[in-house]
Each structure stands twice: as structure tokens, then as C-alpha cells.
Amino acid sequence: MQDIISTVKVIRSGNQAGKTATGARETVWKFLNTHPYWQRDPEWNNEPLTLVVSSEGHQQLVDIWEQKIHPFLNDSDITVEKDKGYLRRVVHKINGNKILFIPHNSNAQKKTQGLVCHDFWIDEMPADKRFVDEALERVQSKQGQLRLTFTPTVINEDIRIWCDDMPKALGQVYILSRLDNPVYADRVEELLAKYEGMPDAEKRMRLYGDWI
């Protein structure tokens, strides 16, 4: 969270390591203009921020909103906008900042074309790296940040190579182990025992975020 320089921040993690909570917390801070490290670019002047939250599908986006973002907000300060029952965006009534919710499904790339935003957060690995490339384009003109949080439960060589070969000038990859989550502080042996019979590659993916 102290990395305010990287254009791209990737959090690759085990299951239930806190990756989504971390991504959501940064979105909330930026939405409220209360981030303890990151600051608005002076060139943005007083323009409202456009923040994008993207995940696998609409239900995943609803879960992120209800469980990870909404609890930090006051209902009197926000307007929640839906389209045909689907969560579309949340607008802050006072500062004008808005969060757009976009699933990274087969039509996602078209939905983001032409969009200009200050922050783009992708939760869970997209099926197509072209969506990641498109998301990066969306933050370039504002010199914003693209953030990815995922557990590599599927094989995607394009995204793996892009992450592993990422130049420092572009961004940074961070690794979260499931054992880093304080929920498991007193249950490490119990947790490890439950994964004893699992193939080593899958166990390491689920616990430590290793590429499967």
C-alpha cells in the first residue's frame, strides 16, 4: 500500500490471504480521498476521480461491493446506481468521485474502450491478457495505477510471463501467503494438515500463490 510510484501493482497470493480486501481497501481510500500514502496528481486539479473495479462476473462484483467496500462508507454520502438490476457505479455526493463496476467477461474489453480513469483494479485473473493491456491503456493518460489481485488457479502463460518479466519502471509484483493472514496465526499446523494429501503444485498455489 505504500507503493505509490508503480504504474502497475500485482498481488499474487494464496486463497484467503487478504488480496481482495487489500485491493478494496485501496479503492475505498482513493474514493474517499483518505489514502495514507497515495495523493492525487496536482494536474488533476479538482476533477472527480474515476475508479474501476473489475472481477469475474456480476455476482463477484456484488460480493466485493457488499463485503469489502460498502462497510467503509456512509450511505448518506453515496448514490448507488444500477442498470436493469446490475450494479453499475457508486458516486460520492460530496467529492464527486465514482467507482465503476465492470466484469471481465467476453465483452469486457469493448466496455472499457474509450474509458479514461485514475485507478483500475482487476480482482482475479482475466481469461485474456488483452483485458489487462486494455486496462493499462485506460490509466495511461491520467498517469494512474493499474492494480491486479489474484490467486493463479488456472494456467495463463501470457499473464505469468508479463508478471514475471515486469520491468521495475512499469510496476511491482507482491506475493501474499495464506499464512500471512492473521486469521490463521494460531492454526498454521491445522491448515497445513488439511493440504497434506493434495498435489504439491496445487497446494503451493492455494497456500502461497505459486503459479499452477
N, CA, C and O of each residue as an XYZ file, in Angstrom:
848
protein
N       0.819     -1.211      0.000
C       0.000      0.000      0.000
C       0.857      1.266      0.000
O       0.394      2.341     -0.382
N       2.099      1.124      0.429
C       2.990      2.279      0.417
C       3.589      2.525     -0.961
O       4.235      3.549     -1.181
N       3.382      1.600     -1.884
C       3.911      1.752     -3.239
C       2.997      2.680     -4.029
O       1.968      2.257     -4.557
N       3.384      3.940     -4.102
C       2.576      4.924     -4.815
C       3.236      5.314     -6.133
O       2.729      6.170     -6.858
N       4.377      4.678     -6.444
C       5.135      5.028     -7.639
C       4.798      4.116     -8.812
O       4.708      4.572     -9.952
N       4.611      2.826     -8.531
C       4.396      1.857     -9.597
C       3.117      2.154    -10.376
O       2.069      2.426     -9.790
N       3.220      2.098    -11.702
C       2.026      2.197    -12.529
C       1.187      0.937    -12.379
O      -0.043      0.999    -12.365
N       1.857     -0.209    -12.267
C       1.177     -1.497    -12.097
C       1.575     -2.110    -10.768
O       2.759     -2.201    -10.444
N       0.588     -2.527    -10.007
C       0.840     -3.266     -8.763
C       0.086     -4.588     -8.841
O      -1.135     -4.611     -8.995
N       0.826     -5.684     -8.732
C       0.240     -7.014     -8.785
C       0.383     -7.674     -7.428
O       1.472     -7.713     -6.855
N      -0.732     -8.194     -6.915
C      -0.685     -9.016     -5.704
C      -1.085    -10.425     -6.099
O      -2.251    -10.698     -6.387
N      -0.100    -11.319     -6.108
C      -0.351    -12.736     -6.384
C      -0.337    -13.456     -5.043
O       0.608    -13.311     -4.267
N      -1.380    -14.229     -4.768
C      -1.488    -14.746     -3.410
C      -2.153    -16.105     -3.361
O      -2.732    -16.576     -4.340
N      -2.056    -16.722     -2.199
C      -2.808    -17.927     -1.929
C      -4.268    -17.586     -1.678
O      -4.636    -16.414     -1.592
N      -5.090    -18.612     -1.562
C      -6.504    -18.391     -1.238
C      -6.640    -17.786      0.150
O      -5.906    -18.150      1.069
N      -7.572    -16.874      0.296
C      -7.910    -16.280      1.593
C      -6.698    -15.656      2.283
O      -6.557    -15.713      3.505
N      -5.825    -15.058      1.464
C      -4.648    -14.399      2.029
C      -4.890    -12.908      2.281
O      -4.065    -12.241      2.906
N      -6.003    -12.395      1.802
C      -6.322    -10.986      2.004
C      -6.126    -10.128      0.774
O      -6.098     -8.901      0.877
N      -5.988    -10.755     -0.402
C      -5.718     -9.993     -1.627
C      -6.883     -9.081     -2.003
O      -6.673     -7.919     -2.349
N      -8.122     -9.603     -1.937
C      -9.279     -8.802     -2.325
C      -9.530     -7.695     -1.309
O      -9.884     -6.575     -1.677
N      -9.349     -8.009     -0.036
C      -9.506     -6.991      0.997
C      -8.495     -5.869      0.811
O      -8.811     -4.699      1.029
N      -7.273     -6.229      0.407
C      -6.236     -5.232      0.168
C      -6.606     -4.349     -1.017
O      -6.497     -3.125     -0.947
N      -7.046     -4.977     -2.107
C      -7.446     -4.203     -3.280
C      -8.611     -3.281     -2.990
O      -8.621     -2.126     -3.416
N      -9.597     -3.793     -2.264
C     -10.778     -2.996     -1.946
C     -10.443     -1.827     -1.026
O     -10.988     -0.733     -1.169
N      -9.541     -2.075     -0.080
C      -9.199     -1.002      0.873
C      -8.575      0.184      0.150
O      -8.867      1.338      0.464
N      -7.715     -0.108     -0.820
C      -7.106      0.991     -1.566
C      -8.140      1.739     -2.398
O      -8.079      2.963     -2.521
N      -9.085      1.005     -2.966
C     -10.155      1.652     -3.730
C     -10.964      2.580     -2.837
O     -11.289      3.698     -3.234
N     -11.288      2.125     -1.640
C     -12.062      2.942     -0.703
C     -11.291      4.201     -0.326
O     -11.843      5.301     -0.338
N     -10.025      4.038      0.005
C      -9.210      5.202      0.374
C      -9.182      6.240     -0.734
O      -9.327      7.435     -0.480
N      -8.993      5.774     -1.977
C      -8.949      6.715     -3.095
C     -10.323      7.356     -3.323
O     -10.423      8.544     -3.630
N     -11.358      6.562     -3.169
C     -12.729      7.060     -3.333
C     -13.030      8.171     -2.326
O     -13.700      9.150     -2.654
N     -12.536      8.012     -1.112
C     -12.793      8.984     -0.050
C     -11.731     10.072      0.043
O     -11.846     10.983      0.863
N     -10.700      9.984     -0.792
C      -9.556     10.908     -0.712
C      -8.875     10.844      0.656
O      -8.490     11.873      1.213
N      -8.727      9.623      1.197
C      -8.125      9.471      2.523
C      -6.955      8.479      2.522
O      -6.573      7.975      3.578
N      -6.391      8.200      1.353
C      -5.292      7.236      1.293
C      -4.104      7.754      2.107
O      -3.692      8.899      1.919
N      -3.543      6.935      3.010
C      -2.462      7.422      3.880
C      -1.130      7.650      3.164
O      -0.245      8.300      3.720
N      -0.966      7.134      1.950
C       0.306      7.275      1.236
C       0.134      7.933     -0.140
O       0.901      8.821     -0.513
N      -0.866      7.493     -0.873
C      -1.088      7.970     -2.233
C      -1.775      9.328     -2.220
O      -2.632      9.591     -1.377
N      -1.393     10.192     -3.164
C      -2.014     11.509     -3.273
C      -2.441     11.772     -4.711
O      -1.859     11.235     -5.654
N      -3.438     12.581     -4.861
C      -3.903     12.969     -6.190
C      -2.788     13.696     -6.943
O      -2.007     14.439     -6.349
N      -2.725     13.474     -8.243
C      -1.796     14.207     -9.097
C      -2.257     15.665     -9.169
O      -3.426     15.915     -9.463
N      -1.374     16.628     -8.909
C      -1.778     18.046     -8.973
C      -2.376     18.442    -10.319
O      -3.187     19.366    -10.394
N      -1.973     17.737    -11.394
C      -2.507     18.065    -12.715
C      -3.986     17.728    -12.842
O      -4.653     18.212    -13.757
N      -4.507     16.903    -11.935
C      -5.925     16.559    -11.989
C      -6.800     17.692    -11.464
O      -8.017     17.689    -11.653
N      -6.157     18.673    -10.793
C      -6.897     19.775    -10.182
C      -7.990     19.223     -9.261
O      -7.699     18.395     -8.398
N      -9.222     19.659     -9.425
C     -10.312     19.196     -8.550
C     -11.256     18.227     -9.253
O     -12.358     17.969     -8.767
N     -10.831     17.688    -10.394
C     -11.716     16.792    -11.125
C     -12.003     15.529    -10.316
O     -11.101     15.003     -9.664
N     -13.230     15.037    -10.345
C     -13.575     13.805     -9.625
C     -12.793     12.621    -10.176
O     -12.498     12.557    -11.369
N     -12.468     11.700     -9.305
C     -11.743     10.503     -9.700
C     -12.696      9.463    -10.278
O     -13.828      9.312     -9.819
N     -12.218      8.755    -11.290
C     -12.930      7.609    -11.823
C     -12.130      6.363    -11.465
O     -10.994      6.202    -11.911
N     -12.715      5.490    -10.667
C     -12.075      4.264    -10.198
C     -12.849      3.077    -10.758
O     -14.078      3.047    -10.689
N     -12.140      2.110    -11.305
C     -12.790      0.933    -11.874
C     -12.501     -0.284    -11.002
O     -11.363     -0.520    -10.596
N     -13.548     -1.046    -10.725
C     -13.420     -2.338    -10.048
C     -13.906     -3.400    -11.021
O     -15.035     -3.331    -11.506
N     -13.062     -4.380    -11.306
C     -13.417     -5.426    -12.257
C     -13.155     -6.791    -11.643
O     -12.119     -7.019    -11.020
N     -14.115     -7.700    -11.829
C     -13.937     -9.069    -11.361
C     -14.606    -10.018    -12.346
O     -15.086     -9.591    -13.396
N     -14.637    -11.303    -12.011
C     -15.036    -12.333    -12.964
C     -16.471    -12.186    -13.475
O     -16.736    -12.448    -14.649
N     -17.374    -11.782    -12.632
C     -18.768    -11.684    -13.034
C     -19.523    -10.724    -12.143
O     -18.964    -10.173    -11.195
N     -20.813    -10.523    -12.450
C     -21.612     -9.568    -11.692
C     -21.732     -9.967    -10.230
O     -21.640     -9.105     -9.355
N     -21.934    -11.246     -9.938
C     -22.093    -11.666     -8.550
C     -20.816    -11.420     -7.756
O     -20.878    -11.027     -6.591
N     -19.659    -11.646     -8.374
C     -18.392    -11.372     -7.690
C     -18.248     -9.880     -7.391
O     -17.732     -9.496     -6.342
N     -18.709     -9.046     -8.321
C     -18.658     -7.609     -8.094
C     -19.588     -7.196     -6.954
O     -19.239     -6.345     -6.137
N     -20.755     -7.798     -6.907
C     -21.696     -7.510     -5.817
C     -21.091     -7.918     -4.481
O     -21.215     -7.195     -3.492
N     -20.435     -9.077     -4.449
C     -19.803     -9.538     -3.205
C     -18.709     -8.572     -2.759
O     -18.609     -8.240     -1.578
N     -17.887     -8.122     -3.714
C     -16.837     -7.167     -3.373
C     -17.451     -5.882     -2.819
O     -16.981     -5.343     -1.817
N     -18.498     -5.400     -3.474
C     -19.162     -4.178     -3.021
C     -19.746     -4.355     -1.630
O     -19.499     -3.536     -0.744
N     -20.520     -5.421     -1.431
C     -21.235     -5.594     -0.173
C     -20.319     -5.951      0.993
O     -20.550     -5.506      2.118
N     -19.283     -6.749      0.739
C     -18.447     -7.257      1.820
C     -17.160     -6.467      2.049
O     -16.667     -6.395      3.175
N     -16.610     -5.869      0.974
C     -15.283     -5.274      1.087
C     -15.254     -3.749      0.963
O     -14.335     -3.107      1.472
N     -16.243     -3.168      0.296
C     -16.216     -1.721      0.060
C     -17.288     -0.984      0.859
O     -16.982     -0.045      1.594
N     -18.543     -1.409      0.716
C     -19.673     -0.724      1.347
C     -19.508     -0.541      2.858
O     -19.867      0.523      3.363
N     -18.987     -1.519      3.608
C     -18.881     -1.344      5.065
C     -18.057     -0.134      5.500
O     -18.199      0.329      6.632
N     -17.191      0.390      4.614
C     -16.357      1.536      4.976
C     -17.001      2.870      4.609
O     -16.422      3.926      4.865
N     -18.196      2.834      4.011
C     -18.822      4.053      3.518
C     -20.088      4.397      4.280
O     -20.736      3.526      4.860
N     -20.433      5.680      4.273
C     -21.690      6.143      4.851
C     -22.732      6.244      3.747
O     -22.501      6.900      2.731
N     -23.865      5.605      3.938
C     -24.904      5.602      2.912
C     -25.380      7.007      2.556
O     -25.772      7.262      1.418
N     -25.345      7.910      3.521
C     -25.826      9.267      3.258
C     -24.906     10.035      2.309
O     -25.299     11.062      1.756
N     -23.670      9.531      2.120
C     -22.698     10.239      1.288
C     -22.616      9.693     -0.140
O     -21.904     10.254     -0.973
N     -23.332      8.613     -0.431
C     -23.157      7.956     -1.728
C     -24.486      7.733     -2.446
O     -25.554      7.690     -1.835
N     -24.379      7.596     -3.750
C     -25.506      7.192     -4.576
C     -25.116      5.927     -5.317
O     -24.106      5.905     -6.021
N     -25.908      4.872     -5.164
C     -25.645      3.599     -5.825
C     -26.529      3.509     -7.059
O     -27.753      3.586     -6.960
N     -25.910      3.346     -8.218
C     -26.656      3.318     -9.475
C     -26.638      1.911    -10.065
O     -25.591      1.271    -10.164
N     -27.819      1.451    -10.452
C     -27.953      0.128    -11.066
C     -28.617      0.263    -12.428
O     -29.339      1.226    -12.690
N     -28.364     -0.713    -13.290
C     -28.964     -0.737    -14.624
C     -29.547     -2.123    -14.854
O     -28.816     -3.109    -14.948
N     -30.876     -2.187    -14.944
C     -31.569     -3.462    -15.112
C     -31.195     -4.459    -14.008
O     -31.055     -5.657    -14.252
N     -31.040     -3.937    -12.801
C     -30.724     -4.769    -11.649
C     -29.253     -5.004    -11.425
O     -28.870     -5.558    -10.394
N     -28.410     -4.596    -12.370
C     -26.971     -4.816    -12.257
C     -26.292     -3.599    -11.632
O     -26.597     -2.456    -11.974
N     -25.378     -3.861    -10.723
C     -24.595     -2.795    -10.095
C     -23.695     -2.151    -11.141
O     -22.890     -2.836    -11.773
N     -23.823     -0.851    -11.327
C     -23.042     -0.167    -12.358
C     -22.013      0.785    -11.781
O     -20.837      0.725    -12.141
N     -22.451      1.673    -10.877
C     -21.470      2.597    -10.312
C     -21.977      3.175     -8.998
O     -23.169      3.160     -8.693
N     -21.013      3.683     -8.237
C     -21.305      4.350     -6.976
C     -20.643      5.719     -7.030
O     -19.459      5.831     -7.348
N     -21.406      6.753     -6.719
C     -20.915      8.130     -6.805
C     -20.913      8.752     -5.414
O     -21.875      8.625     -4.657
N     -19.811      9.426     -5.096
C     -19.738     10.148     -3.826
C     -20.391     11.512     -4.001
O     -19.984     12.293     -4.861
N     -21.388     11.797     -3.199
C     -22.179     13.020     -3.359
C     -21.371     14.283     -3.089
O     -21.690     15.347     -3.618
N     -20.332     14.176     -2.272
C     -19.596     15.371     -1.863
C     -18.399     15.648     -2.775
O     -18.259     16.752     -3.301
N     -17.539     14.645     -2.962
C     -16.337     14.896     -3.769
C     -16.505     14.533     -5.244
O     -15.637     14.847     -6.059
N     -17.609     13.876     -5.594
C     -17.880     13.547     -6.991
C     -17.150     12.320     -7.512
O     -17.388     11.911     -8.649
N     -16.267     11.718     -6.717
C     -15.560     10.518     -7.155
C     -16.545      9.396     -7.439
O     -17.603      9.319     -6.814
N     -16.201      8.529     -8.377
C     -17.116      7.437     -8.707
C     -16.344      6.128     -8.901
O     -15.196      6.114     -9.346
N     -17.017      5.040     -8.551
C     -16.497      3.692     -8.750
C     -17.353      3.026     -9.817
O     -18.572      2.935     -9.669
N     -16.727      2.562    -10.881
C     -17.425      1.823    -11.932
C     -17.170      0.335    -11.737
O     -16.048     -0.067    -11.430
N     -18.200     -0.483    -11.914
C     -18.087     -1.931    -11.743
C     -18.226     -2.605    -13.106
O     -19.265     -2.503    -13.759
N     -17.158     -3.299    -13.529
C     -17.134     -3.909    -14.856
C     -16.647     -5.347    -14.749
O     -15.508     -5.572    -14.339
N     -17.472     -6.329    -15.106
C     -16.996     -7.726    -15.098
C     -16.031     -7.965    -16.252
O     -16.232     -7.446    -17.349
N     -14.973     -8.756    -16.005
C     -14.050     -9.044    -17.110
C     -14.444    -10.354    -17.794
O     -13.740    -11.361    -17.734
N     -15.614    -10.285    -18.451
C     -16.107    -11.420    -19.229
C     -15.747    -11.215    -20.701
O     -14.866    -10.419    -21.024
N     -16.424    -11.926    -21.578
C     -16.066    -11.897    -23.002
C     -16.259    -10.526    -23.646
O     -15.611    -10.220    -24.647
N     -17.149     -9.691    -23.081
C     -17.417     -8.384    -23.682
C     -16.734     -7.239    -22.941
O     -16.949     -6.069    -23.257
N     -15.916     -7.580    -21.961
C     -15.364     -6.545    -21.087
C     -14.449     -5.582    -21.817
O     -14.463     -4.381    -21.546
N     -13.657     -6.097    -22.737
C     -12.707     -5.238    -23.433
C     -13.415     -4.117    -24.180
O     -12.940     -2.982    -24.195
N     -14.552     -4.430    -24.802
C     -15.311     -3.413    -25.521
C     -15.888     -2.383    -24.564
O     -15.973     -1.201    -24.900
N     -16.288     -2.826    -23.362
C     -16.901     -1.913    -22.396
C     -15.904     -0.886    -21.876
O     -16.301      0.203    -21.460
N     -14.615     -1.215    -21.893
C     -13.616     -0.303    -21.350
C     -12.995      0.600    -22.406
O     -12.337      1.581    -22.059
N     -13.183      0.300    -23.666
C     -12.588      1.107    -24.719
C     -13.120      2.537    -24.668
O     -14.329      2.759    -24.605
N     -12.211      3.492    -24.694
C     -12.588      4.890    -24.622
C     -12.692      5.422    -23.207
O     -12.831      6.629    -23.008
N     -12.626      4.547    -22.227
C     -12.718      4.962    -20.824
C     -11.394      5.563    -20.365
O     -10.326      5.044    -20.689
N     -11.466      6.642    -19.623
C     -10.290      7.257    -19.009
C     -10.508      7.221    -17.501
O     -11.527      7.699    -17.002
N      -9.549      6.656    -16.781
C      -9.749      6.544    -15.331
C      -8.435      6.780    -14.588
O      -7.354      6.754    -15.175
N      -8.560      7.009    -13.284
C      -7.415      7.309    -12.434
C      -6.906      6.067    -11.709
O      -5.785      6.058    -11.200
N      -7.717      5.033    -11.663
C      -7.329      3.792    -10.971
C      -8.171      2.657    -11.530
O      -9.381      2.792    -11.713
N      -7.508      1.533    -11.800
C      -8.202      0.377    -12.368
C      -7.760     -0.842    -11.571
O      -6.582     -1.201    -11.564
N      -8.721     -1.474    -10.900
C      -8.415     -2.652    -10.084
C      -9.081     -3.880    -10.687
O     -10.299     -3.918    -10.863
N      -8.261     -4.891    -11.005
C      -8.760     -6.164    -11.522
C      -8.591     -7.217    -10.435
O      -7.472     -7.501    -10.010
N      -9.691     -7.790     -9.992
C      -9.652     -8.854     -8.991
C      -9.885    -10.195     -9.681
O     -10.843    -10.349    -10.439
N      -9.031    -11.139     -9.426
C      -8.983    -12.460    -10.069
C      -8.460    -12.329    -11.503
O      -8.651    -11.313    -12.172
N      -7.805    -13.383    -11.936
C      -7.111    -13.354    -13.216
C      -8.082    -13.396    -14.396
O      -8.910    -14.303    -14.475
N      -7.994    -12.436    -15.308
C      -8.840    -12.484    -16.506
C      -8.435    -13.658    -17.395
O      -7.301    -14.134    -17.334
N      -9.363    -14.113    -18.210
C      -9.063    -15.214    -19.123
C      -8.148    -14.772    -20.249
O      -7.421    -15.586    -20.817
N      -8.179    -13.483    -20.578
C      -7.435    -12.971    -21.722
C      -6.556    -11.799    -21.276
O      -7.049    -10.837    -20.688
N      -5.267    -11.884    -21.556
C      -4.355    -10.802    -21.165
C      -4.689     -9.492    -21.873
O      -4.315     -8.419    -21.398
N      -5.386     -9.572    -22.998
C      -5.733     -8.348    -23.708
C      -6.580     -7.418    -22.841
O      -6.542     -6.201    -23.017
N      -7.349     -7.990    -21.899
C      -8.116     -7.139    -20.995
C      -7.180     -6.369    -20.073
O      -7.422     -5.199    -19.778
N      -6.107     -7.022    -19.616
C      -5.109     -6.346    -18.787
C      -4.455     -5.218    -19.582
O      -4.280     -4.111    -19.072
N      -4.093     -5.505    -20.837
C      -3.481     -4.485    -21.689
C      -4.418     -3.300    -21.875
O      -3.987     -2.148    -21.837
N      -5.695     -3.586    -22.074
C      -6.681     -2.520    -22.272
C      -6.845     -1.701    -20.997
O      -6.961     -0.476    -21.050
N      -6.855     -2.382    -19.845
C      -6.979     -1.682    -18.565
C      -5.793     -0.737    -18.342
O      -5.954      0.378    -17.847
N      -4.607     -1.206    -18.718
C      -3.418     -0.356    -18.577
C      -3.534      0.893    -19.444
O      -3.124      1.979    -19.036
N      -4.090      0.735    -20.631
C      -4.294      1.893    -21.503
C      -5.236      2.914    -20.871
O      -5.085      4.119    -21.069
N      -6.210      2.418    -20.108
C      -7.232      3.302    -19.539
C      -6.654      4.267    -18.495
O      -7.216      5.341    -18.278
N      -5.535      3.898    -17.845
C      -4.961      4.757    -16.794
C      -3.772      5.571    -17.296
O      -3.246      6.410    -16.566
N      -3.341      5.329    -18.542
C      -2.113      5.949    -19.023
C      -2.210      7.473    -19.126
O      -1.295      8.177    -18.699
N      -3.295      7.984    -19.682
C      -3.369      9.432    -19.897
C      -3.399     10.214    -18.588
O      -2.928     11.350    -18.525
N      -3.955      9.598    -17.540
C      -4.011     10.252    -16.233
C      -2.828      9.862    -15.341
O      -2.712     10.327    -14.207
N      -1.957      9.002    -15.870
C      -0.826      8.501    -15.081
C      -1.327      7.912    -13.756
O      -0.782      8.164    -12.682
N      -2.390      7.117    -13.890
C      -2.963      6.472    -12.712
C      -2.319      5.121    -12.450
O      -1.218      4.842    -12.923
N      -3.018      4.288    -11.691
C      -2.484      2.978    -11.329
C      -3.417      1.865    -11.801
O      -4.642      1.985    -11.756
N      -2.791      0.776    -12.256
C      -3.498     -0.469    -12.536
C      -3.094     -1.455    -11.454
O      -1.906     -1.681    -11.222
N      -4.084     -2.042    -10.792
C      -3.804     -2.991     -9.709
C      -4.476     -4.323    -10.022
O      -5.639     -4.360    -10.424
N      -3.740     -5.414     -9.837
C      -4.274     -6.754    -10.042
C      -4.102     -7.563     -8.771
O      -3.037     -7.546     -8.154
N      -5.151     -8.272     -8.382
C      -5.079     -9.173     -7.228
C      -5.667    -10.510     -7.645
O      -6.816    -10.571     -8.082
N      -4.887    -11.589     -7.517
C      -5.413    -12.875     -7.954
C      -4.643    -14.038     -7.333
O      -3.481    -13.916     -6.946
N      -5.343    -15.171     -7.255
C      -4.732    -16.462     -6.982
C      -4.668    -17.196     -8.317
O      -5.699    -17.341     -8.974
N      -3.482    -17.670     -8.747
C      -3.358    -18.275    -10.082
C      -3.926    -19.692    -10.134
O      -3.182    -20.667    -10.244
N      -5.246    -19.791    -10.055
C      -5.902    -21.108    -10.039
C      -5.961    -21.758    -11.415
O      -6.227    -22.955    -11.525
N      -5.713    -20.978    -12.467
C      -5.706    -21.518    -13.823
C      -4.388    -21.143    -14.488
O      -3.680    -20.244    -14.034
N      -4.078    -21.840    -15.558
C      -2.845    -21.560    -16.297
C      -3.106    -20.451    -17.317
O      -4.007    -20.557    -18.149
N      -2.314    -19.401    -17.239
C      -2.371    -18.332    -18.226
C      -0.929    -17.878    -18.450
O      -0.413    -17.033    -17.719
N      -0.291    -18.445    -19.460
C       1.123    -18.192    -19.699
C       1.389    -16.729    -20.056
O       2.427    -16.183    -19.683
N       0.478    -16.101    -20.761
C       0.686    -14.704    -21.144
C       0.771    -13.802    -19.913
O       1.654    -12.949    -19.823
N      -0.144    -13.993    -18.975
C      -0.130    -13.168    -17.766
C       1.044    -13.544    -16.875
O       1.648    -12.673    -16.250
N       1.378    -14.842    -16.808
C       2.518    -15.258    -15.991
C       3.807    -14.607    -16.482
O       4.570    -14.054    -15.690
N       4.046    -14.674    -17.779
C       5.271    -14.088    -18.342
C       5.285    -12.577    -18.134
O       6.318    -12.000    -17.793
N       4.135    -11.942    -18.341
C       4.042    -10.491    -18.155
C       4.380    -10.101    -16.719
O       5.082     -9.115    -16.496
N       3.891    -10.864    -15.747
C       4.181    -10.575    -14.339
C       5.645    -10.856    -14.001
O       6.315    -10.033    -13.377
N       6.135    -12.025    -14.417
C       7.494    -12.422    -14.045
C       8.560    -11.552    -14.701
O       9.642    -11.370    -14.142
N       8.264    -11.013    -15.882
C       9.241    -10.200    -16.604
C       8.973     -8.704    -16.485
O       9.543     -7.913    -17.236
N       8.120     -8.312    -15.558
C       7.733     -6.905    -15.467
C       8.922     -6.018    -15.107
O       9.568     -6.240    -14.082
N       9.220     -5.019    -15.932
C      10.324     -4.109    -15.602
C       9.970     -3.209    -14.424
O       8.811     -2.841    -14.234
N      10.975     -2.864    -13.645
C      10.751     -2.013    -12.468
C      10.131     -0.673    -12.851
O       9.385     -0.075    -12.075
N      10.449     -0.212    -14.056
C       9.911      1.076    -14.487
C       8.398      1.033    -14.657
O       7.733      2.068    -14.604
N       7.858     -0.160    -14.859
C       6.412     -0.297    -15.035
C       5.707     -0.612    -13.732
O       4.703      0.020    -13.403
N       6.219     -1.587    -12.977
C       5.496     -1.958    -11.765
C       6.205     -2.980    -10.916
O       7.388     -3.267    -11.099
N       5.453     -3.519     -9.983
C       5.999     -4.425     -8.979
C       4.997     -5.537     -8.690
O       3.787     -5.316     -8.669
N       5.532     -6.746     -8.467
C       4.701     -7.888     -8.089
C       4.948     -8.200     -6.615
O       6.093     -8.314     -6.178
N       3.872     -8.337     -5.863
C       3.955     -8.670     -4.443
C       3.301    -10.031     -4.214
O       2.325    -10.381     -4.877
N       3.841    -10.783     -3.282
C       3.342    -12.127     -3.006
C       2.761    -12.164     -1.596
O       3.407    -11.734     -0.640
N       1.540    -12.679     -1.471
C       0.922    -12.874     -0.161
C       0.691    -14.363      0.066
O       0.080    -15.040     -0.760
N       1.181    -14.856      1.177
C       0.919    -16.237      1.564
C      -0.360    -16.292      2.393
O      -0.678    -15.356      3.127
N      -1.069    -17.370      2.269
C      -2.249    -17.552      3.110
C      -1.865    -17.538      4.585
O      -2.659    -17.145      5.440
N      -0.649    -17.967      4.872
C      -0.183    -17.996      6.258
C       0.121    -16.596      6.780
O       0.334    -16.420      7.980
N       0.143    -15.588      5.891
C       0.315    -14.202      6.327
C      -0.962    -13.645      6.953
O      -0.919    -12.669      7.702
N      -2.098    -14.270      6.641
C      -3.373    -13.793      7.164
C      -3.435    -14.066      8.665
O      -3.323    -15.220      9.081
N      -3.611    -13.031      9.486
C      -3.622    -13.233     10.939
C      -4.734    -14.156     11.436
O      -4.679    -14.647     12.564
N      -5.744    -14.392     10.594
C      -6.808    -15.327     10.966
C      -6.228    -16.710     11.264
O      -6.742    -17.444     12.108
N      -5.138    -17.053     10.551
C      -4.552    -18.386     10.702
C      -3.342    -18.408     11.640
O      -2.627    -19.408     11.695
N      -3.107    -17.342     12.364
C      -1.912    -17.242     13.209
C      -1.786    -18.403     14.194
O      -0.685    -18.896     14.441
N      -2.898    -18.831     14.748
C      -2.870    -19.914     15.739
C      -3.334    -21.244     15.157
O      -3.582    -22.197     15.895
N      -3.451    -21.305     13.820
C      -3.994    -22.513     13.198
C      -3.119    -23.015     12.052
O      -3.601    -23.728     11.172
N      -1.849    -22.651     12.056
C      -0.971    -22.992     10.937
C      -0.864    -24.499     10.740
O      -1.035    -24.993      9.625
N      -0.582    -25.230     11.814
C      -0.432    -26.683     11.696
C      -1.731    -27.336     11.237
O      -1.713    -28.253     10.417
N      -2.841    -26.869     11.760
C      -4.147    -27.394     11.347
C      -4.387    -27.150      9.859
O      -4.875    -28.030      9.150
N      -4.040    -25.944      9.388
C      -4.234    -25.600      7.988
C      -3.344    -26.451      7.087
O      -3.810    -26.983      6.079
N      -2.081    -26.582      7.438
C      -1.158    -27.356      6.620
C      -1.564    -28.823      6.546
O      -1.396    -29.470      5.512
N      -2.101    -29.343      7.651
C      -2.520    -30.743      7.675
C      -3.646    -31.011      6.688
O      -3.731    -32.104      6.128
N      -4.508    -30.028      6.469
C      -5.640    -30.207      5.556
C      -5.190    -30.301      4.099
O      -5.945    -30.773      3.248
N      -3.987    -29.863      3.811
C      -3.489    -29.875      2.434
C      -2.468    -30.977      2.189
O      -1.866    -31.030      1.117
N      -2.263    -31.856      3.165
C      -1.237    -32.882      3.048
C      -1.445    -33.819      1.864
O      -0.477    -34.204      1.209
N      -2.677    -34.189      1.582
C      -2.925    -35.148      0.510
C      -3.055    -34.529     -0.865
O      -3.310    -35.238     -1.838
N      -2.889    -33.236     -0.964
C      -3.066    -32.534     -2.234
C      -1.759    -32.528     -3.030
O      -0.685    -32.452     -2.432
N      -1.821    -32.606     -4.351
C      -0.602    -32.487     -5.159
C       0.178    -31.234     -4.785
O      -0.412    -30.187     -4.519
N       1.494    -31.340     -4.765
C       2.326    -30.245     -4.264
C       2.104    -28.936     -5.020
O       2.060    -27.867     -4.411
N       1.964    -29.016     -6.344
C       1.793    -27.795     -7.134
C       0.515    -27.057     -6.758
O       0.511    -25.832     -6.639
N      -0.575    -27.809     -6.571
C      -1.836    -27.168     -6.202
C      -1.785    -26.646     -4.771
O      -2.315    -25.576     -4.470
N      -1.146    -27.410     -3.895
C      -1.014    -26.964     -2.503
C      -0.255    -25.638     -2.433
O      -0.661    -24.723     -1.715
N       0.834    -25.538     -3.171
C       1.635    -24.320     -3.136
C       0.880    -23.141     -3.763
O       1.049    -21.994     -3.349
N       0.057    -23.437     -4.755
C      -0.754    -22.387     -5.349
C      -1.763    -21.854     -4.336
O      -1.910    -20.641     -4.184
N      -2.449    -22.743     -3.654
C      -3.518    -22.342     -2.740
C      -2.992    -21.715     -1.454
O      -3.656    -20.869     -0.854
N      -1.809    -22.128     -1.035
C      -1.231    -21.584      0.198
C      -0.360    -20.357     -0.049
O      -0.428    -19.379      0.696
N       0.456    -20.415     -1.096
C       1.490    -19.398     -1.288
C       1.349    -18.567     -2.562
O       2.119    -17.633     -2.785
N       0.366    -18.907     -3.396
C       0.181    -18.122     -4.610
C       1.129    -18.490     -5.727
O       1.274    -17.724     -6.680
N       1.784    -19.646     -5.642
C       2.683    -20.083     -6.719
C       1.894    -20.312     -7.992
O       0.720    -20.680     -7.940
N       2.531    -20.096     -9.138
C       1.895    -20.382    -10.421
C       1.575    -21.871    -10.489
O       2.418    -22.704    -10.156
N       0.358    -22.208    -10.919
C      -0.040    -23.612    -11.016
C       0.545    -24.196    -12.303
O       0.340    -25.373    -12.597
